[in-house]
Amino acid sequence: MPRGVPKVREELLLSAEKLNDRQKALVDNMLIPGTTQEAAAIQAGYAAESAHVQASRTLRKPHVIAYINAVVADGIQTHSLTALNAVSSLSTSAKSELVRLQAGQDILDRAGHGKQDKGPTVGELNVHIDLS
């Protein structure tokens, strides 16, 4: 198992321990596509009258932000192999040459073998000043 996997899972578990049940439910509800902060807060048990305000306040707390970051990192790690397989497949089997090229460039770029930034191009500059 890659070195990063246990670390991300451990961070996720540690940050989850610092949340109360409503805070964790709020964040978890927000992972459902199309769910607003207010709806997620109501589903988590916050009062409907103040759900939007409570959600906003809760989502700014450092331990909640840490949990969100851990959830996002876990999601990225979970789906990164699927994404790599999709891009790899596109690089070899896409019908469009442009799509194959872009997928190949993306793979090379992420592996650190992309185009190198050579900086600004230096050319010749001639200046003639007539002081007559």
N, C-alpha and C positions, 0 to 999 in steps of 0.2 A: 504494500500500500504506500503511495507517495507520502513524503514527510508532511505535506500541508494538510492532508485530510484529517488526521486526528486532532491537529491544532485547531482547525476551524470548528470541528464538532465540539471540542472542549470549550472553546470560546462561546459557542452557542449555548451550551449547557450552563456555563458559569454566568453568562449574562441573563439567561432566563431565570435563574435562581433569585436574582435581585428584584424581579418584577412581582407585583401582586397579581392576583388572578385577573382583575379587570384590565390592567395594563397589558398583560400578555395577550388576553383575548382581543383587545383593541388592535394591537399590531397584527396578530394572526388573522383577524377579520379583514384587515386592510389588504391582505395578500390575495383576497378574492377579487378577480378582475371586475372593474366597474363599481366597486364599493367606495362610497365617499367616506370621509372622516366621520361625518355625523352619523351615517348609518352604521359604521363599524363601532362607534362609541355606544350607540343605542343597543346594538346586538351584544356588546360586551357588558351591558348592565348600567351604563351611565344614564342619568335622567334625560329624557328627551328634550326638556326645556333648555338644558345647558350642555347638551352633548357636543355641539360644535366647539364651544369654548373649552370644555374639559379635554376634548381630543387634542386641540391645539396646544394646550398647556402640557398635557401628558407627553406628547410627541417631542417636546423640547427638553425633557429631562434627560440628563446625561446617561443614566442607566438604561433608559428606554432607547435612546439613540444607539447605545452600545449593542443592545439586543437587535435592533433593526439592522445595523451593520453586520452583525454575525449572521442573521437570517439571509441577508443579501449575499454575503460571501459563500454561505452554504449553498444557496441556490445557483450561484455562478459555478461553483465547483461541481455541483450535481449535473448541471446541463452542459458543461464545457466539452465533455467527450462527445455528446450528441451534436453539438455545434461543429466540432472539429470534423466529425464524420461527414456531416452535411457539406461543409466547405470542401473537404477532400473529395467527396463524390462529385461535386460540381466541377472541380478542377480537372477531372478525367472524363466525365460523362455528359456534361452539359452540351446541348445542341449548338449553342452560340459560342463562337470562338472568343468573343469579348468576355463572356461570363467565365469561361475556362481560364482565360488570362487573368482576370481580376481575382478569381479564387486562388490561383497559383501565387499571384503577387501577395495576397493577404496571408497565405500560409508562410511564405518566405519572410514577409515583413514581421510577423509575430514570432518567427524563429530567430530574428535578429539578422536576417540576410537580405533585407530589403534595400532599396536605393539609399545610398549614402548621401547626406546633404553636403554638397561640396562648397556651400557658402556662396557669396556673391561672385559673379563672373567679372573678372578684371579684363578690361579691354584698353585700347589705345585712345587717348584723348588729346586732341590738338587744339590749342587755344592761340588765337592771333589777336593781339591788342594793338590797334593803330593809335598812336599818341600824337599824330600830326595835326 
